[in-house]
């Protein structure tokens, strides 16, 4: 039996895009329905247990996806209210001004965006306030223009990290505070613990979409949340130029939610898969896929972990994620390599249980000693769009991710500079590991936006070219991956799209009122 429901706007997904959009529309007067396939992540002691998070994978989705060879892998996705932001490291930098234009890389071209940094800048301001972003304006020479300071001062660095930053400055580098979203405001809940990056926050002090956007949105009587509700199909009308709602499986029943606007924000892989599953006679290759680009140009960054160990000096740092180095971000640092390389930032302080997966045969005691004497880095380079890197569905409807990393010369060069920087800072032991297909926390690009309907799926406001009332507001819309964390850009664009939807909702309400007055 199918049950029918009605909403002015239905939003599929409650992560950084969907959650932020719900917050933006909370007082619009429209009826908003949030559909989340998971539930609220429970606050429990295991939130801060490295064994539970990294060995038992307590919060990771239990599903598997296929790779291009047909093998199965366990993706790094988390289905909760707030999505992957429940376990992210809360790094919230802006894209650089140049990221919005076409850029030559060692491995090819990073395409231009259909909007400029200046168009998104005021929405970045709003997103930083919403997500409690701490930082220092002007400290990073690659920072884009700002109209004012960060909402909150930078997170304090532990003495060990302050000393390390000074060692980098002596090399001519420019370490700067990493913009992070935490409730370290006066009277805030953040306790600067060692279980922030990759862990759920038991005290709700992380600037995630659940704490900052969804829960405040639910204070409005016009916003409703369905948890444990899986959207299975977006429904189009007979003409094929409008969507009419979403089909949802919840509590063993199928529900049909009719809506004036449908917003999909399930993550770059799942959003593409949902539109492919929603094919109709008028949209045989997937809903809104006249360009043939849905699922294509999947990007995730080229990422490595670099562990630098000084056996002579223990690292007593608790909150390690306090500094960023972008000297290598743009071309010009290395005269022998005239291309951008990427970003360096610490990961959360490693514990022995967190290292066990990469070194399962090393005794725990040895891993503990290494972790207590290490400083741990995330080395991130731009993954370039490639139509062959894509998301598809197999005959059984399972997700297949075709992905071959590219632009590796830039990543290798960045790793070389990172190791030189750390050796000069006093670390004789350097261990690195590049991440594979399962590490997809920065997934983007599968439903790109642009001005040309033949070369993009969405317009510059994330509306489908083919369907006037279908929007996508997760990182699917990115035409390039850049080389910084995408979360703040997702939120800023969601706020921008929210402004547009408020205008359209208002216009629709005025039209209804006018018709009523005429009929009366």
N, C-alpha and C positions, 0 to 999 in steps of 0.2 A: 504494500500500500504506500502511495506517495502522499505526503502531507505538504500543503502549500503555505508559504509565509510571504510577507511583504516587507521591503525596506526601500528607502530612497537610495541608499548606497550600501552595497555589500563588499566587504574587504576580505580577501582570502589571504590569511597570514598576518601574524602580529609581531613580526620582527621590526627591524629598524625602519623599513619603508611603510609597512601596513600599520604598525603601532603609531608611528609619528603622524601619519595621515589621519588616523582616527582622532588623535589629540587635536589636530588642526581643524577638524570638522565638528568637534564635540559641542560647540555652542552655535552651530549654524542653523539649528531648528530642524534639520533633516534627521530622519530615522536612519541610524547607522548600525549595521550588523557586522561584527567581526567574527570570522570563521577560523578557528585554530584546530589543527589536527591533534595537537597535544593538550596537556593540562598545565596548570600552574606547577612550576618546579617546586618540590617540597623543601621547606627549610628544615634541615636535619644535620646531625653531626657529620654525616658523610660528605656534605658540601665541601668541607675543608680537609678531606682525607685524600692524600695522593694515591693511596692504594685503591680506594673506591673509584676515583676519577680516572686514573691512568691504567691501572691493572684490570680492574673489574669493569671498566667502561660503563659505570652505573647510569650515566645520563646521556650517553650516546644512543642515537637511533639504532634499533636492532635490525633494520632492513639492510639489504645488500643491492648494489648496482653492478652492472657488467662493464668490463672494459672492451676495447675494440677487438681483442682476441677472443672474447667470449667468456673470459674468466670473471669470477666474482670478487668484489672488494667491499669493504665496510666503509662507507663515506663518513666524513667528519661533520655530520649534521645532527642537530638537537631539536626535537619537536616539543617545544614548550611555549607558553605565553611569553613573548619576548624573543622567540627564536634563538638563533645562535648568539645573540647579544647576551644571553644568560651566562655564557662561558667565555666571552671574548675578553681581550686584555684591556678594553676601554681606551685604546689609543684612537684619538679623534683629530688627526691633522686635516687641514684643508688640502685639496689639490693645489699644485703650483699654477701660477698664471699661464705658463707655457704649456701645461698639460692640456689646455683646451684647444690648442692649435696643432696643426700637423707637425710631426717631429721625426727626424731621421735617426734611426737606431742602427746599431751594428747589424741586427738581424732583419731590418726592413723598416717600413713606415708605420708610425703610430698616427692614426687618422685624427682629423680635427673633430671637435664636438660641434653640434648645431647651436650651442649657446656659448657665451663667453664667461670668463671668471667674473667680470663686472655684473653680469645678470644674476649670477648665483650668490654673489658676496653678501647681500642683505639677508639672504636666507641662511647662509653660513652663520651670520651673527645670531639669528634666532635659534638655530640648532645648537650652537654653543651654550646659549643660556639655558635651553631646555635640558641639555644633557650634562650640566655642571662641569663644563670644560675648564681645566686649569692649564695655564701656559704663560709665556712671557713674550709679548709682542716685540719684534725686532731682534730677538736673540739669534734667530736662524737666518743667515743671509739669503736663503732661498725662499723664505716665507713670502706669500703673495701680499699685496697691499691690504691694509686694514683701516677701518675708520676709527678704531679705538682699541683699548686693551682687551685682553681676554676677560671673560666674566669673573674669573678667580685667579689668584696668583699661582705660580707653578707649584707642583707638589714638591715638598722638601726632599732633597736627596740625602741618603745615608752618607756618613763620612767617607766610607770606602769609595762610593761612586763619585763624590765630589773630588776626591784625590785623583781618581782615574780620569775624570774630565779635565783636570789640570794637566795631567800627563799628555792628553791629546792636544790641548792648547799649545803645549811646548813643542809639538810637532807641526804647528801651523794650522791645525784643524779647528773647527768651530762647533764643538758640542753645544747643544742647547736643550732646554727643558722639553721633554716630549709632551705634547698636548694630550691629556687624559681626562676622561669623564668619571669623576668620583665625588661622592658626597663628603668632601673634606672642607665644606663651608663651615663658618662658625656655628658650632652646635650640631654639626653633621654627624652621620653615622659611621663614616670610614675610620677604621682603626689602623690603616697602613699595615695590613697583615701580609704574610708571605704566600697567601693562597688567593690571589686575585686573578692573574692571568691564567686562563683555561679552567678555572674553578667557578662554580656558582657562588654568589655572595650570600652568605647565610643571614646577614643583617640588612640586606637590600641597600647597600651603600654604593653599588656599582651603577654607573650611568647607563643602564640598559633600557630597552624599549618597554619592558614590563613595568619597572619602577617609575620611569620618567614620563611615559606616554600612555600606556594602556590603562593602568590603575587610575590616573587622574581623569582620563577620558570616561571611564566607567562611572565616575561621580555624576555625570550628566544622565538624566532620565531618558535621553534620546539615543544613548549608546548601549548596545547589547552585545554580549560575548557568548559565543557557543564554543565550548571546549570539547575535545575528543570528537571533533567533527571534521571529516575528510571531504573536501571538495573534489568531486570526481569528474565534473564536466561544466564548462561554461556554455550556456544555452543561447543560441542566436534565433532571430525571428526568421520567417519564411523568405524574406527578401535577402537576408544575409548581410545587411548593412547596419544592424543594431543588435546588441545583446539584450536579452530579456531577463536573465538571472543566472543562477548557479544551482547545480544539483549537488546535494550534500548527503553523505552517509553518516548517520549519527544514531547511537543507541540501537543499532540493529534495524533501523528504518531509513528509507530514502526520503529526503525532504527537497522540495523544489522552492527555492527562494527567488521570488520575482523582485526585480530591482530596476530603478531608473538608470543607475550607473553600477558597473562592476569593476572593481579594482583587484588585480592579481598581484600579490606580493609574497610569494611562497619560496623565493630564492631562485637564482638563475637556472638551476637544473629543474626543480619542480615546477616552476612557472612555465618553462618551455614545454615540459612534459604534459602539463594540464592543457595547454592550448593545442598540442598535437593530439591529445585524446579527445578533444572537443571538435574534431573534424565533422563537417556536414557535406551535403551534396553541393552546396555553393562554396564551401571551403574544404575541398577534398584533401588538402595537404596539411590541414591544421587550421584552426580558427584564426583569421587575420593574417594568413601566410601567403598572400599573393606574391610577395617578393621571394618566397622560398628561403627566407633567412631565419625563421624561428628555429632555435636550437644551434644555429651555426655561430662561429666566432667565439666559442667558449674559452674563457681565460680564467686563470687562478693565481697569477704571479708565479715567478720562479723563486722558490724559497729554500733557504738552507738554515740549519741551526749551526752555529759556530760556538764551541765551548773552549774558552781560554783558561788554562790552569797554571797557577803559580804555586808549586808545592811548598814554597817557603812562607806563604802569606795566606792565612785564612780569610775568606770573605764573609764578614759578619752582617752583610746587608740583608735586610728583611724585605723592603719594597725596592726592587731593582729597576723597575720600569720607569725611570725618571729622566732619561737623557736620550737624545736622538742625534745622529750625525748625517748630514745631507751634503757634505762637501763633494760627494761623488754623484749627486743626483743629476745634474746637468752636464753637458759636454764642456770640456775646458780644463778639468782637473789634471788629466793625464795627456800630455802632448803626443804620446805614442798611441793613444786610443781616443780619437776625437768624437766620442759618442757618450750619451748618458749611460750611467751604470746602475744607480739605484740608491736605496735607503738602508741605513743601519740603525737598529734600536734593540735594546735588551728585551729578552723574554722575562717572564717571571722567574724568580730564583729557583734553579733546579734543585730537586731533592732526589735521593737515590731511587725511589720508586718511579720517578718520572723518567729516569735514564734506563730503566730495566728493559723496556721494549727494544731499545736500540742496541743494548749489550746484555742479552739474556744469560750469557754464560759467565759473566763477570760476577764475582762474589759481591753480595750486598754491601759488605763492609768496605770493599775497595771503591764501589760506586759512591758510598757515603763520603769517603775521604776526598774523592775527586770533586763531588758536588760542593763540599764545604770549602774548597780552595779554587773554585771556578767563578768566572763571570761569563754570562751566557747571552748570546746575541742572535737576533733574527736578521738574516741577510736577504734582502728582497729586491728583485729586479723586475722590470716590466715584461710581462708575457704579451706578445703581439697578437692581434686578431688574425686568425687563419680560418677560412671557411671549412676546412677539413677537420678542425677541432670543433666537435659538435656533440649535441645531445640528441639521441634518437630513442625510439621504442622498438623492442624486439617483437617477434610474433606473439609472445605471451603478454605483451604490454609492460614488460620490465624496462627500466631505464638503462640505457647504454651510453657511456661517456667515451667518446673518441678524443683522446688528448695526447699530443706529442709536444713536450716543452720546446720553446724556441728562444731566440735571442740569448743563447747560452754563452756566447762570447762575452757579452756584457756582464753576465752573472759571474763567470769565471774570473773576469778582470776585477770585479768588485770584491770577490772573495780574496783575491791576491792582495788587494790594497788593505782589506780588513785584517788579514793576517800580519801584514807588515806593520800596521798601526798597533796591533796588540803585542807583537814581539818587541817593538820599540818601547811599549809601555811596561814591559817586564814579564811577559808570559811565554815561557819556553815550550809549553805543551799546548798544541792547538788541534782540536778534533772537530771535523765538520761532517754533516750529513745532509744531502739534498732531499727535500720532501717529494713524495710521489703523488700519484693520482688520488689517493685517499685523503690527502691534506687539501681540502677545498674550501677553507673558511673564507677566502676572498673571491669566490666564484662570481663571475660577471659576464656580460656581453652577449647572451644568447637571444635577446630580443631588442636589438640596438635601436637607438633613436637617431633621427636625422631629418633633413629637409626633403630628400628625394624618396618617394614611396617605392621606387624600384631598388633602392640601395639600403633601405631601412624598414623596420616594422612599425615604429612609433614616430610621432612628430616630436617637436622639441618640448612639449608639455606631457610627454609619455602617453598620449592618446594613440590608439591604433589607427594607422592610415585607413584601414579597411572597415573599421567599426567605430562609429562616432561616440559611443558611450562606454568603450572598454579602455581601461588604463592599466599600465604596469608600473609599479613604483618600488621595485627592489633593484639590485645592481644589474639585472638583466639589461637595462637600458644603456649601460656603458658602451661606447664605441671603442674605447681603449681602457686598459687596466691601470695605467700609470704605475707608479712604484711606491705609493703610500696606501695606508689602510683606507678602505672605501666607505666605512660606516657613516662618517659625518656628511659625505657627499650624498649618500642615499637619503639621509634625514633632511638635508637642505633642499633637495629636489622634491621630496615628499611635501615639505611645507610650501614650496612653489606651486606644486600641483594642487595642493589644498586650497590655495588662494583662487586658482582657476575654477575648481569645482564649486567653491562657495558662490562665485559669480553665476555659474550655470544653474546651481540649485536655486539661487535667488530669482533668476530670470524665469525658471520654470514655475516657481511659486507665484510670481507676479502674473504670469500668463494664465494660470489656473484661476486666480482671483478675478482677473479681468473677464474671463469667460463666464464665471459665476455671476458677476455683476450684470453682464449683458443678458444672460439667460433670465435673471431675475426681473 
